[in-house]
């Protein structure tokens, strides 16, 4: 029970907002890009400077890396989508589900019912997870 009260390894400050996650998703799909390229592909009714600021904040949070290429700053994610999703899930688990993985899973299934195939995949993944944990 003591493990339920522990904070997740990532701090909430390092978690992306919805708008920041949109930028990360675009970079995961398309690869490294400049602010201008990200801004154009987002296609939202926000200004270029807003996109720039969001990407600067993501860099400050350690979620983006910036390098120079041909005198332009090119950004790329510093973590995989799966790593960020895991951090978000850990934060949600702690804040909303009192550290209970079971309650998190039930909450997710109640919010969005799973198909038979998805449930089969979940059972398979749980079996694999259990085997990995037994080997440790």
PAFI-906779 format. One record per residue: residue in one letter; y, x, z of N, C-alpha, C, CB in turn; residue number from 1. Coordinates in steps of 0.05 Angstrom, whole numbers. Glycine has a CB too. Layout:
// PAFI-906779
+------+--------+--------+--------+--------+--------+--------+--------+--------+--------+--------+--------+--------+-----+
| rest |     nv |     nu |     nw |    cav |    cau |    caw |     cv |     cu |     cw |    cbv |    cbu |    cbw |  nr |
+------+--------+--------+--------+--------+--------+--------+--------+--------+--------+--------+--------+--------+-----+
|    A |      Y |      X |      Z |      Y |      X |      Z |      Y |      X |      Z |      Y |      X |      Z | NUM |
...
+------+--------+--------+--------+--------+--------+--------+--------+--------+--------+--------+--------+--------+-----+
END
This chain:
// PAFI-906779
+------+--------+--------+--------+--------+--------+--------+--------+--------+--------+--------+--------+--------+-----+
| rest |     nv |     nu |     nw |    cav |    cau |    caw |     cv |     cu |     cw |    cbv |    cbu |    cbw |  nr |
+------+--------+--------+--------+--------+--------+--------+--------+--------+--------+--------+--------+--------+-----+
|    X |    -24 |     16 |      0 |      0 |      0 |      0 |     25 |     17 |      0 |      0 |    -18 |     24 |   1 |
|    X |     24 |     41 |     11 |     48 |     58 |     12 |     58 |     64 |    -15 |     41 |     84 |     27 |   2 |
|    X |     41 |     66 |    -35 |     50 |     73 |    -62 |     67 |     51 |    -74 |     26 |     78 |    -80 |   3 |
|    X |     66 |     27 |    -64 |     82 |      6 |    -76 |    112 |      9 |    -70 |     73 |    -21 |    -65 |   4 |
|    X |    118 |     23 |    -48 |    146 |     26 |    -41 |    159 |     50 |    -54 |    149 |     27 |    -12 |   5 |
|    X |    144 |     67 |    -67 |    155 |     91 |    -79 |    172 |     84 |   -104 |    133 |    111 |    -87 |   6 |
|    X |    194 |     98 |   -108 |    211 |     95 |   -131 |    197 |    108 |   -155 |    239 |    107 |   -127 |   7 |
|    X |    201 |     97 |   -179 |    190 |    110 |   -202 |    203 |    137 |   -207 |    194 |     92 |   -227 |   8 |
|    X |    189 |    155 |   -222 |    199 |    182 |   -226 |    226 |    182 |   -240 |    179 |    197 |   -242 |   9 |
|    X |    230 |    163 |   -259 |    256 |    163 |   -273 |    276 |    147 |   -257 |    252 |    150 |   -301 |  10 |
|    X |    301 |    156 |   -259 |    322 |    141 |   -245 |    332 |    119 |   -264 |    345 |    160 |   -236 |  11 |
|    X |    341 |     97 |   -253 |    352 |     75 |   -270 |    374 |     85 |   -288 |    361 |     52 |   -253 |  12 |
|    X |    390 |    105 |   -280 |    411 |    115 |   -296 |    401 |    126 |   -323 |    427 |    137 |   -281 |  13 |
|    X |    377 |    137 |   -323 |    366 |    149 |   -347 |    354 |    128 |   -366 |    346 |    170 |   -340 |  14 |
|    X |    352 |    104 |   -357 |    340 |     83 |   -374 |    361 |     73 |   -394 |    329 |     60 |   -357 |  15 |
|    X |    352 |     68 |   -419 |    371 |     59 |   -439 |    378 |     29 |   -436 |    360 |     63 |   -467 |  16 |
|    X |    403 |     22 |   -443 |    411 |     -6 |   -444 |    398 |    -18 |   -469 |    442 |     -9 |   -444 |  17 |
|    X |    401 |    -44 |   -473 |    390 |    -56 |   -498 |    402 |    -44 |   -523 |    396 |    -87 |   -497 |  18 |
|    X |    429 |    -40 |   -523 |    442 |    -28 |   -546 |    433 |      0 |   -551 |    473 |    -29 |   -543 |  19 |
|    X |    429 |     15 |   -529 |    420 |     43 |   -532 |    391 |     43 |   -542 |    422 |     57 |   -505 |  20 |
|    X |    375 |     24 |   -533 |    347 |     23 |   -542 |    346 |     17 |   -572 |    332 |      1 |   -526 |  21 |
|    X |    365 |      1 |   -582 |    366 |     -4 |   -611 |    371 |     22 |   -626 |    389 |    -24 |   -617 |  22 |
|    X |    388 |     39 |   -616 |    393 |     65 |   -629 |    368 |     82 |   -628 |    417 |     79 |   -615 |  23 |
|    X |    356 |     84 |   -604 |    331 |     99 |   -602 |    310 |     90 |   -621 |    321 |     98 |   -573 |  24 |
|    X |    306 |     63 |   -623 |    286 |     52 |   -641 |    291 |     60 |   -670 |    285 |     21 |   -638 |  25 |
|    X |    316 |     59 |   -677 |    323 |     67 |   -705 |    316 |     96 |   -710 |    353 |     62 |   -710 |  26 |
|    X |    322 |    113 |   -690 |    316 |    142 |   -693 |    286 |    147 |   -693 |    330 |    158 |   -672 |  27 |
|    X |    271 |    132 |   -676 |    242 |    135 |   -676 |    230 |    128 |   -703 |    229 |    118 |   -654 |  28 |
|    X |    241 |    107 |   -716 |    231 |     98 |   -742 |    239 |    116 |   -764 |    241 |     70 |   -747 |  29 |
|    X |    264 |    125 |   -764 |    276 |    138 |   -787 |    279 |    169 |   -785 |    302 |    127 |   -793 |  30 |
|    X |    276 |    179 |   -761 |    280 |    208 |   -757 |    309 |    215 |   -751 |    271 |    223 |   -782 |  31 |
|    X |    314 |    241 |   -748 |    341 |    251 |   -740 |    363 |    241 |   -759 |    341 |    281 |   -738 |  32 |
|    X |    386 |    234 |   -748 |    408 |    224 |   -764 |    435 |    231 |   -751 |    406 |    193 |   -768 |  33 |
|    X |    456 |    229 |   -767 |    483 |    232 |   -757 |    492 |    205 |   -746 |    502 |    241 |   -780 |  34 |
|    X |    514 |    205 |   -731 |    525 |    180 |   -720 |    532 |    161 |   -743 |    551 |    186 |   -704 |  35 |
|    X |    543 |    171 |   -765 |    551 |    154 |   -787 |    526 |    140 |   -799 |    564 |    171 |   -810 |  36 |
|    X |    504 |    155 |   -802 |    480 |    143 |   -813 |    469 |    122 |   -794 |    458 |    165 |   -818 |  37 |
|    X |    469 |    127 |   -768 |    459 |    108 |   -748 |    477 |     83 |   -749 |    459 |    120 |   -720 |  38 |
|    X |    503 |     87 |   -749 |    522 |     65 |   -749 |    518 |     47 |   -774 |    551 |     75 |   -749 |  39 |
|    X |    514 |     59 |   -797 |    510 |     43 |   -821 |    484 |     28 |   -821 |    511 |     61 |   -846 |  40 |
|    X |    462 |     40 |   -811 |    437 |     27 |   -810 |    434 |      6 |   -789 |    415 |     47 |   -806 |  41 |
|    X |    450 |      8 |   -767 |    450 |    -12 |   -746 |    460 |    -39 |   -757 |    467 |     -4 |   -722 |  42 |
|    X |    480 |    -37 |   -775 |    490 |    -61 |   -788 |    501 |    -82 |   -769 |    469 |    -74 |   -803 |  43 |
|    X |    512 |    -73 |   -746 |    523 |    -92 |   -726 |    553 |    -92 |   -730 |    516 |    -84 |   -698 |  44 |
|    X |    565 |   -113 |   -718 |    594 |   -116 |   -720 |    607 |   -100 |   -697 |    602 |   -145 |   -719 |  45 |
|    X |    601 |    -75 |   -695 |    614 |    -57 |   -675 |    627 |    -34 |   -690 |    594 |    -47 |   -654 |  46 |
|    X |    646 |    -22 |   -678 |    660 |      0 |   -691 |    645 |     26 |   -690 |    687 |      4 |   -678 |  47 |
|    X |    652 |     44 |   -708 |    639 |     70 |   -709 |    642 |     84 |   -682 |    652 |     87 |   -731 |  48 |
|    X |    666 |     82 |   -670 |    670 |     96 |   -644 |    652 |     86 |   -622 |    700 |     94 |   -636 |  49 |
|    X |    645 |     60 |   -624 |    626 |     49 |   -604 |    599 |     61 |   -607 |    624 |     18 |   -607 |  50 |
|    X |    590 |     63 |   -632 |    564 |     76 |   -638 |    565 |    105 |   -628 |    557 |     75 |   -668 |  51 |
|    X |    586 |    119 |   -634 |    590 |    147 |   -626 |    588 |    149 |   -595 |    617 |    158 |   -636 |  52 |
|    X |    602 |    132 |   -581 |    602 |    133 |   -552 |    574 |    127 |   -541 |    622 |    112 |   -540 |  53 |
|    X |    560 |    108 |   -552 |    533 |    101 |   -543 |    515 |    125 |   -547 |    522 |     77 |   -558 |  54 |
|    X |    518 |    139 |   -569 |    501 |    162 |   -574 |    508 |    186 |   -556 |    503 |    171 |   -604 |  55 |
|    X |    534 |    188 |   -549 |    542 |    209 |   -530 |    530 |    203 |   -502 |    573 |    211 |   -529 |  56 |
|    X |    531 |    178 |   -494 |    519 |    170 |   -469 |    489 |    175 |   -468 |    525 |    140 |   -463 |  57 |
|    X |    476 |    168 |   -490 |    447 |    174 |   -492 |    441 |    204 |   -490 |    435 |    163 |   -519 |  58 |
|    X |    459 |    220 |   -501 |    456 |    249 |   -498 |    460 |    258 |   -469 |    476 |    264 |   -517 |  59 |
|    X |    480 |    247 |   -456 |    485 |    253 |   -428 |    462 |    245 |   -410 |    511 |    239 |   -419 |  60 |
|    X |    449 |    222 |   -417 |    426 |    213 |   -402 |    401 |    230 |   -407 |    421 |    184 |   -409 |  61 |
|    X |    403 |    247 |   -427 |    380 |    263 |   -435 |    360 |    249 |   -453 |    366 |    272 |   -410 |  62 |
|    X |    368 |    227 |   -465 |    350 |    211 |   -482 |    353 |    219 |   -511 |    356 |    182 |   -479 |  63 |
|    X |    375 |    232 |   -518 |    379 |    243 |   -546 |    384 |    273 |   -544 |    402 |    228 |   -560 |  64 |
|    X |    376 |    287 |   -565 |    383 |    315 |   -569 |    402 |    316 |   -592 |    358 |    333 |   -573 |  65 |
|    X |    422 |    334 |   -590 |    441 |    337 |   -612 |    440 |    366 |   -623 |    470 |    330 |   -603 |  66 |
|    X |    439 |    368 |   -649 |    440 |    395 |   -662 |    460 |    394 |   -685 |    412 |    404 |   -671 |  67 |
|    X |    468 |    417 |   -694 |    487 |    418 |   -716 |    472 |    426 |   -742 |    509 |    438 |   -711 |  68 |
|    X |    477 |    410 |   -762 |    465 |    415 |   -788 |    487 |    410 |   -809 |    440 |    397 |   -794 |  69 |
|    X |    493 |    430 |   -825 |    514 |    428 |   -846 |    540 |    417 |   -834 |    504 |    409 |   -868 |  70 |
|    X |    548 |    427 |   -811 |    573 |    421 |   -797 |    573 |    392 |   -787 |    596 |    426 |   -816 |  71 |
|    X |    551 |    378 |   -788 |    549 |    351 |   -777 |    531 |    352 |   -752 |    539 |    331 |   -798 |  72 |
|    X |    537 |    335 |   -733 |    519 |    333 |   -710 |    497 |    313 |   -717 |    535 |    323 |   -685 |  73 |
|    X |    473 |    323 |   -713 |    449 |    307 |   -719 |    435 |    300 |   -692 |    429 |    321 |   -739 |  74 |
|    X |    428 |    275 |   -689 |    416 |    266 |   -664 |    386 |    259 |   -668 |    431 |    242 |   -652 |  75 |
|    X |    370 |    264 |   -648 |    342 |    255 |   -648 |    334 |    249 |   -620 |    324 |    277 |   -661 |  76 |
|    X |    314 |    232 |   -616 |    305 |    225 |   -589 |    293 |    249 |   -576 |    284 |    202 |   -590 |  77 |
|    X |    297 |    252 |   -550 |    285 |    274 |   -535 |    259 |    265 |   -522 |    304 |    284 |   -513 |  78 |
|    X |    251 |    240 |   -526 |    226 |    230 |   -515 |    214 |    210 |   -535 |    230 |    216 |   -487 |  79 |
|    X |    188 |    207 |   -533 |    175 |    188 |   -551 |    180 |    159 |   -542 |    144 |    193 |   -553 |  80 |
|    X |    176 |    140 |   -560 |    178 |    112 |   -553 |    160 |    105 |   -530 |    172 |     95 |   -578 |  81 |
|    X |    136 |    115 |   -530 |    117 |    109 |   -509 |    126 |    120 |   -482 |     89 |    121 |   -516 |  82 |
|    X |    139 |    144 |   -482 |    149 |    155 |   -457 |    172 |    137 |   -445 |    159 |    184 |   -461 |  83 |
|    X |    189 |    128 |   -463 |    212 |    111 |   -454 |    201 |     84 |   -444 |    233 |    107 |   -476 |  84 |
|    X |    182 |     73 |   -459 |    170 |     47 |   -451 |    157 |     50 |   -424 |    150 |     38 |   -472 |  85 |
|    X |    144 |     72 |   -419 |    131 |     77 |   -393 |    152 |     79 |   -371 |    114 |    103 |   -394 |  86 |
|    X |    174 |     92 |   -376 |    196 |     93 |   -356 |    207 |     66 |   -350 |    218 |    112 |   -365 |  87 |
|    X |    211 |     50 |   -371 |    222 |     23 |   -367 |    202 |      6 |   -352 |    228 |     10 |   -395 |  88 |
|    X |    176 |      8 |   -358 |    155 |     -7 |   -344 |    154 |      1 |   -315 |    128 |     -3 |   -358 |  89 |
|    X |    156 |     27 |   -309 |    155 |     37 |   -282 |    179 |     26 |   -266 |    156 |     67 |   -281 |  90 |
|    X |    202 |     25 |   -278 |    226 |     15 |   -265 |    223 |    -15 |   -260 |    251 |     20 |   -282 |  91 |
|    X |    213 |    -30 |   -280 |    209 |    -59 |   -277 |    188 |    -64 |   -256 |    200 |    -71 |   -304 |  92 |
|    X |    166 |    -49 |   -256 |    145 |    -52 |   -236 |    156 |    -50 |   -208 |    123 |    -30 |   -241 |  93 |
|    X |    173 |    -30 |   -204 |    184 |    -26 |   -177 |    204 |    -48 |   -170 |    198 |      2 |   -175 |  94 |
|    X |    223 |    -53 |   -188 |    245 |    -71 |   -181 |    237 |   -101 |   -180 |    267 |    -68 |   -201 |  95 |
|    X |    220 |   -109 |   -199 |    215 |   -138 |   -201 |    187 |   -146 |   -191 |    217 |   -146 |   -230 |  96 |
|    X |    168 |   -127 |   -189 |    141 |   -135 |   -182 |    131 |   -121 |   -157 |    123 |   -129 |   -205 |  97 |
|    X |    149 |   -110 |   -141 |    141 |    -97 |   -116 |    119 |    -77 |   -119 |    133 |   -118 |    -95 |  98 |
|    X |    119 |    -63 |   -142 |     99 |    -42 |   -146 |     71 |    -52 |   -154 |     97 |    -26 |   -122 |  99 |
|    X |     68 |    -77 |   -159 |     42 |    -89 |   -165 |     37 |    -90 |   -195 |     39 |   -117 |   -153 | 100 |
|    X |     19 |    -73 |   -205 |     12 |    -73 |   -234 |      0 |   -100 |   -242 |     -7 |    -50 |   -240 | 101 |
|    X |    -16 |   -112 |   -223 |    -28 |   -138 |   -229 |     -7 |   -159 |   -234 |    -47 |   -146 |   -205 | 102 |
|    X |     13 |   -160 |   -216 |     35 |   -180 |   -219 |     51 |   -175 |   -245 |     53 |   -180 |   -195 | 103 |
|    X |     55 |   -150 |   -252 |     70 |   -143 |   -276 |     54 |   -154 |   -300 |     74 |   -113 |   -279 | 104 |
|    X |     28 |   -149 |   -301 |     11 |   -158 |   -323 |     11 |   -188 |   -325 |    -18 |   -147 |   -319 | 105 |
|    X |      8 |   -201 |   -302 |      8 |   -231 |   -302 |     35 |   -242 |   -311 |      0 |   -242 |   -274 | 106 |
|    X |     56 |   -229 |   -301 |     83 |   -238 |   -309 |     87 |   -235 |   -339 |    104 |   -221 |   -295 | 107 |
|    X |     77 |   -213 |   -351 |     79 |   -209 |   -380 |     63 |   -230 |   -395 |     70 |   -181 |   -387 | 108 |
|    X |     38 |   -235 |   -386 |     21 |   -254 |   -399 |     32 |   -283 |   -397 |     -7 |   -253 |   -389 | 109 |
|    X |     44 |   -289 |   -374 |     56 |   -316 |   -370 |     81 |   -319 |   -388 |     63 |   -321 |   -341 | 110 |
|    X |     96 |   -298 |   -392 |    120 |   -299 |   -408 |    113 |   -300 |   -438 |    138 |   -275 |   -402 | 111 |
|    X |     92 |   -287 |   -446 |     84 |   -285 |   -474 |     54 |   -285 |   -475 |     96 |   -260 |   -488 | 112 |
|    X |     41 |   -309 |   -478 |     12 |   -310 |   -479 |      1 |   -292 |   -500 |      3 |   -339 |   -483 | 113 |
|    X |    -22 |   -280 |   -494 |    -35 |   -261 |   -513 |    -56 |   -276 |   -529 |    -48 |   -238 |   -497 | 114 |
|    X |    -60 |   -266 |   -553 |    -81 |   -277 |   -571 |   -108 |   -267 |   -561 |    -77 |   -269 |   -601 | 115 |
|    X |   -130 |   -278 |   -571 |   -157 |   -268 |   -564 |   -160 |   -239 |   -570 |   -179 |   -285 |   -579 | 116 |
|    X |   -150 |   -231 |   -594 |   -152 |   -203 |   -602 |   -136 |   -184 |   -583 |   -142 |   -199 |   -630 | 117 |
|    X |   -112 |   -193 |   -575 |    -96 |   -177 |   -556 |   -110 |   -175 |   -529 |    -69 |   -189 |   -553 | 118 |
|    X |   -122 |   -197 |   -520 |   -136 |   -196 |   -494 |   -160 |   -177 |   -496 |   -145 |   -224 |   -486 | 119 |
|    X |   -174 |   -178 |   -519 |   -196 |   -160 |   -523 |   -187 |   -130 |   -522 |   -211 |   -165 |   -550 | 120 |
|    X |   -164 |   -125 |   -535 |   -153 |    -98 |   -534 |   -144 |    -90 |   -506 |   -128 |    -97 |   -553 | 121 |
|    X |   -133 |   -109 |   -491 |   -124 |   -103 |   -464 |   -148 |    -96 |   -447 |   -109 |   -127 |   -452 | 122 |
|    X |   -170 |   -112 |   -450 |   -195 |   -106 |   -434 |   -206 |    -78 |   -441 |   -216 |   -127 |   -440 | 123 |
|    X |   -206 |    -71 |   -467 |   -215 |    -45 |   -476 |   -198 |    -23 |   -464 |   -215 |    -44 |   -507 | 124 |
|    X |   -171 |    -27 |   -465 |   -153 |     -6 |   -454 |   -157 |     -3 |   -424 |   -124 |    -14 |   -461 | 125 |
|    X |   -161 |    -26 |   -410 |   -166 |    -24 |   -381 |   -192 |     -9 |   -375 |   -166 |    -52 |   -369 | 126 |
|    X |   -212 |    -14 |   -391 |   -238 |      0 |   -387 |   -234 |     30 |   -392 |   -259 |    -11 |   -407 | 127 |
|    X |   -219 |     37 |   -413 |   -214 |     65 |   -418 |   -197 |     78 |   -396 |   -199 |     69 |   -445 | 128 |
|    X |   -177 |     63 |   -386 |   -161 |     73 |   -364 |   -178 |     78 |   -340 |   -138 |     53 |   -358 | 129 |
|    X |   -195 |     59 |   -333 |   -212 |     62 |   -310 |   -230 |     86 |   -312 |   -229 |     36 |   -306 | 130 |
|    X |   -241 |     91 |   -336 |   -258 |    115 |   -341 |   -242 |    141 |   -337 |   -270 |    114 |   -369 | 131 |
|    X |   -218 |    141 |   -347 |   -201 |    165 |   -344 |   -194 |    170 |   -315 |   -174 |    162 |   -360 | 132 |
|    X |   -189 |    149 |   -300 |   -183 |    151 |   -271 |   -207 |    161 |   -256 |   -173 |    124 |   -260 | 133 |
|    X |   -231 |    152 |   -263 |   -255 |    161 |   -249 |   -261 |    190 |   -254 |   -279 |    144 |   -259 | 134 |
|    X |   -252 |    201 |   -277 |   -257 |    230 |   -283 |   -238 |    248 |   -267 |   -253 |    235 |   -312 | 135 |
|    X |   -216 |    237 |   -258 |   -196 |    254 |   -243 |   -206 |    262 |   -216 |   -170 |    239 |   -241 | 136 |
+------+--------+--------+--------+--------+--------+--------+--------+--------+--------+--------+--------+--------+-----+
END
